[in-house]
Amino acid sequence: MGNEVNTEKTSMLGKDPALTAIPESDRQHWITPTMIFGGLEFTIPVLMVGASLTASFGLSKILLILIIALFGFQWLGNTLQGYIGAKTGLPSSVIAKTSFGTIQAKLIVGITIFVVSLGWWALQTAVAGNAMAAMFGIDYKHNWIAWAVVTTIAGLLFAAPSIIGYGSMKWTDYLAVPSGLLLIVGGIYLALKNTGWETISSWNPEQSMTIAAAISLVIGVNVSQWVIASDYTRYAKPLWKDNLLIPSGIVLIGFPLFIVGAIMSVGVGDADIVNVMMNLGFPVWGFLILWLATWTSQLVNNYSMGLALANVLNVTSGKGRALLTFIGTVIAIIIALMGILDYFTDFLYLTALLYPAIAGVMFADFFFIRNKQWIEIKGWNWMATIAVVTAVAVGYYTQYVNQIGLPAVQSLIVSIIVYLIAMKVKKQVAPDEFTGLLTEQDVRQAE
């Protein structure tokens, strides 16, 4: 038995624990998770959303939309969840056990993270398959078999580092982030060459989308980080300064990338970024760079997918997490081949409904109920259920029934308020382990 434990600790797969806290001795400089988040933002959906904004807005309004969405809401949400991860050293699906309860964290939070991460991974793999098909001269709109082969190979290559673990993910980001910067420069150059700055700067289409809806669309691309940022910041030091800096990876990379997507699509009139690149005359290396850029964000989605499934099935070993990540990868490739790309916008709005509601409960519980401490609590916290259901209902109503404000932000705020009120009432009427502050003995037992 001792030899088995030693093998698990020293093997490459065993170095990446699924459900246990990362020791502070293994914490890394803030630049490492920042680079991973920067790599996360090098993704085709970011370019696609940037391209879709040009259907309703000129460049100046797009800049305003991005400043509000990224430097305002996204940075704040990432910082809060990032600090929770660094403070506890735990992944998001495990952190949720203290607010939702062990059973609910597995059945609702864990499965939600798994399904949405799997969906994101499948969607981006499908788009990457389009890019690689274009690189090899394959008509991805009509030659399905050749596209399916290319997409499957792309998906397996995407998944390999995240199956191995966090340590193997770093080098791909150090490689792909500079490559993504090259893509930005190339995109701007070809857009200026083919479309011209005068056309780009004077672009003023008829507005078919409100500014609030556009901000919500941008938030929807990254809103999952309000919940799963802790999967990566658990390797960071538990300092506010570090966790304030880490989201810069998403914001400072995402801002120019959204703009590049917008600039490239002006005059082309297509949100299909692969088609836009083909019309702009991108060389073969451009599609290779696009694939590399997508690889980084795919690692994050794939890794979170495996962690969430490990939590649902109570798999604690690194090797077990790797196996579950591989199984999830196979399922996601099948979904990609079935045509999930046709539901891109719907998928964005779905994530903007679910993740803020879950994040609100986690934020409120950690900072206001638990006094920044964590302990696993058995059972099911119905107050968390009430908060999530209410927040999702508000988000759905303000998104689909009567469009008002920013549904994702409103869902987050409603979740926080309802959870705090419900917990206060619960504490007065029928107090239990969920309503009490943690004692020093509780914290020692959790450690």
Summary of the structure (lengths in Angstrom):
residues: 447
radius of gyration: 21.6
end to end distance: 23.6
largest distance: 70.6
contacts: 1695
relative contact order: 0.19
helix: 77%
strand: 0%
